[in-house]
Amino acid sequence: MDDCRLVTFQEMPELDDLSGSVTTPAWPEFMMHDNVAEQGWGAMITAFPEFQFGLFDPQGKLAAIGNSIPFYWDAPLSQLPSEGWDFVLEQGLRDHQAGRKANMLPAISIAIHPDWRGQQISPRLVNGMRQIATQHGLKGLVAPVRPSLKSQYPLIPMQQYAYWQREDGSPFDPWLRVHWRLGGRILHIAERAMRFEAPVADWEAWTGLRFPGTGDYLIPGALTPVHIDLESDRGLYIEPNVWMEHQLPDQETDTPAPPSP
Ligand SMILES: CC(C)(COP(=O)(O)OP(=O)(O)OC[C@H]1O[C@@H](n2cnc3c(N)ncnc32)[C@H](O)[C@@H]1OP(=O)(O)O)[C@@H](O)C(=O)NCCC(=O)NCCS
C-alpha cells in the first residue's frame, strides 16, 4: 500500500462530496450526530480544506479519509481538556475566526472504507496527518483517539481499558497500538470527548432499537452506555477518548520523549 496517494480537499474539492462513500459505512449512524460537529463540521471543511485528505489506492479508488483542524495551544499538553474532540473542533474554529495562528494539529478522524480494512493502511493515514502538520509548520500532533475495540467492552472504564496491554507490552486496543507503534504515547483520558444529546425518537432512528423505559442501554458501536430518559425525551451519550501525543521532527515539548515500542 506504499503506492497509495494522499490528496487534500484543497487539491481536489470534490473529495468533500466523495468522502461520504468512506465515512458512511465506517461509522455507526449516531456518530454522525455529535452536537458540536452538527454545528461546526461544515465550517471546518470550508475553512481548512488543506487539512482534510483522501487516500487513493493504486487503482485510483478512494480508500480512506482523514480530517483535522489546527488550533492554538500554549499550555502543557497534560492540560488538554476532557472535552477532547469537541474542544478541538470549537477551538480551531474560534482561532480561525479570531485570526489566531495555530500551532497544533489534532487528528480528529481517520476512516477506512470496509473494503480496505485489515490491510495495514492505517499507519499511512496517521503518517499523513504527521506530514500535513509538518508541512504547515505546526509544532505538535495530538489526537483524541477513539479506541477501535472499546465498543466491545462498554462497561469497562476508559481509564482502565486504555492501559490494557498485550503480553509484549503493546496496547491491547488495535487502534491505540497503531498510534503507539508510530511513536504516539498516551497523555490522559478525555472523559467527555464527544457529546450526543437528542430526542429519544432520533436515537431509535439511528440505532434501529426501541427504548421502552428510562435507563442505560448498550448500543452497537458505542464505547459506553447511552442514557435514555423518557420523561425529558432525551438520550445522552458522552463518549470518552484517549489523548495521545506524537512527536514531530524538531518538536519541542514540555514532556519527555515516548519510550520506543
Ligand atoms: C480503526 C481503523 C482506521 C483501523 O484500520 P484497519 O484497516 O481496520 O486496521 P489495520 O489493518 O491498519 O490494522 C491495525 C491493527 O488493528 C488490528 N485489527 C484490525 N482489525 C481488527 C479487528 N477486527 N479486531 C482486532 N484487531 C484488529 C490489526 O491486526 C492491526 O494490529 P497489529 O498490527 O498489531 O496486528 C479502521 O478500522 C476504521 O476506519 N474504523 C472505523 C473508523 C474508526 O474507528 N476510526 C478510528 C477512530 S478516528
The ligand as a Gaussian input file, in Angstrom:
#p B3LYP/6-31G(d) Opt

LIG

0 1
 C       -9.657000       2.000000      13.048000
 C       -9.247000       1.777000      11.583000
 C       -8.723000       3.087000      10.994000
 C       -8.096000       0.740000      11.613000
 O       -7.760000       0.357000      10.304000
 P       -7.801000      -1.191000       9.831000
 O       -7.574000      -1.226000       8.373000
 O       -9.074000      -1.793000      10.333000
 O       -6.601000      -1.824000      10.608000
 P       -5.132000      -2.196000      10.075000
 O       -5.213000      -3.257000       9.018000
 O       -4.366000      -0.985000       9.700000
 O       -4.537000      -2.880000      11.367000
 C       -4.278000      -2.139000      12.529000
 C       -4.266000      -3.068000      13.719000
 O       -5.612000      -3.444000      14.042000
 C       -5.721000      -4.862000      14.109000
 N       -7.092000      -5.159000      13.717000
 C       -7.696000      -4.831000      12.548000
 N       -8.982000      -5.239000      12.578000
 C       -9.174000      -5.830000      13.794000
 C      -10.296000      -6.459000      14.422000
 N      -11.481000      -6.547000      13.838000
 N      -10.133000      -6.937000      15.671000
 C       -8.947000      -6.849000      16.299000
 N       -7.853000      -6.260000      15.759000
 C       -7.971000      -5.766000      14.509000
 C       -4.664000      -5.360000      13.173000
 O       -4.278000      -6.680000      13.477000
 C       -3.535000      -4.371000      13.439000
 O       -2.864000      -4.672000      14.635000
 P       -1.396000      -5.356000      14.574000
 O       -0.627000      -4.599000      13.525000
 O       -0.852000      -5.186000      15.930000
 O       -1.656000      -6.754000      14.174000
 C      -10.424000       1.227000      10.720000
 O      -10.865000       0.001000      11.260000
 C      -11.620000       2.184000      10.633000
 O      -11.674000       3.034000       9.757000
 N      -12.595000       2.047000      11.538000
 C      -13.800000       2.882000      11.556000
 C      -13.493000       4.314000      11.948000
 C      -12.626000       4.400000      13.209000
 O      -12.912000       3.763000      14.225000
 N      -11.575000       5.234000      13.156000
 C      -10.641000       5.391000      14.283000
 C      -11.033000       6.455000      15.198000
 S      -10.856000       8.072000      14.476000

